[in-house]
């Protein structure tokens, strides 16, 4: 999986790559949304998994990487993944101003960023 991701990076087809470890998928998506070099970007994903929502969103299973790329590069990424025998799943799209995991949550990205930036201070003031 790592070699597959590195090859895609070397070919310049990925716009971003983030491990899905500490906190799981939801945390990785949120970190991607709020840590962009310019303005925060939203994301829209649709859950189709037949597992509990908490396991889907917060499972810290190994060897998962969340990537973003231009739609025109998807075929090439699929070729690379197939060659390395790496499963690949499209879960959504980047863009907009909201963090959306349908049907579970929908929050403005600016609110996520504020919570992340001010969480400790807010908690200490209680």
N, C-alpha and C positions, 0 to 999 in steps of 0.2 A: 504494500500500500504506500509506504513512504517513497519507494523508487518510482512508482506510478505518479505520485504527486510531484516529485522532483522533476521528472521528465516533462510534465505539463507546464511546470514553472519555467524550465529551460527553454521550452518552445514558445513561451510568452503567451499562452492561451488563458491563463488564470488571471483574474483581477484581484483575487484575495484567496487566502487559505488560512483556516483556523482549526486547531485541534478541538475535538469534542471530548473534553475530559472533565476538569473541575466544574461541576454544576450541570453537566450534560448539555443537550441540544439547546434548550431555552436560554441558558446562560451564554453559550457560545454565540448564538444569534444576537442576543442583546449586546454583548461585547462588540461584535462586528458593527452593529448599528450605531453605537455611541462613540466608537473610537476612530472614526474616519478622519482623514487629514483635514477636511474642510467642515462642511455642515453634516450633521447626522443624517443618515439615510434609513429609510424604513425597509421593511421586509414583509412579504405576504406569503405564508405557507398554508397548506391544507393538510391536515392530518388524516391519514387513511389507515393507520395502524390499528390493529385489534388488540391493543394492550392498554393497561391502565394509563390514564393521562400523566400521572406522576412519574411512572416508569418511562414513558415516551419522552417527556420533557426534561427530566432530571437524572436519568440513568448515566452513570459514569463508566460505561463499557469502553473497552479498549479499541484502538485502531479505527477510529472514525475521524474523518476530516471534512469540514464544511468548506466548500469552495464556491466562488462566484466567477462567472465568465460571461462573455458576450454569447448570445444565443447562436451566432454563426460559428462558434468554436465547439459547440456541443458534440458534433459528429467526431471531431478529432479527439476530444476527451474520451468519448466512448470507445474509440479504437485503441487508445493507450490503455484504458482500464481493462479492456478485453484481453489485450496482450499480456498484461500482468495478472490476469484472473482476479481482478478487483471488482466487487459489486459496486454499482453506481445507481443512485436514485435521485431524480429531480424532485425537490420538495416545494419549490416556490420561486419567487422572483424578488429581486432587490429593487427598491424605488419607493417614492412617496415619502410621507412624513409619519407614518404609523407603523407600529410593531404589531403584526397580526398573525396569530396562530389560530386558524379557524378549526373548529368552532369554539376554541377554549378561551381566547383572550384577544383584546384589541386595545392598545394603549398608544398615545402619541409618543414618538421617539424622544422629543424634548422632555417629556415627563420622566421617561426612563433615565435619561442623562442627568436630570436634576436629582432624582432619587439616588443614583450612583454617586454623584458628586457631593451631595449633602447628607447622605445617610447617616454617617457616624456622628456628625455635628448635631443633626436632628435628634438622634437617639440619646445623645449625652445630655441634651436640654430637658429631657423628660423628668 
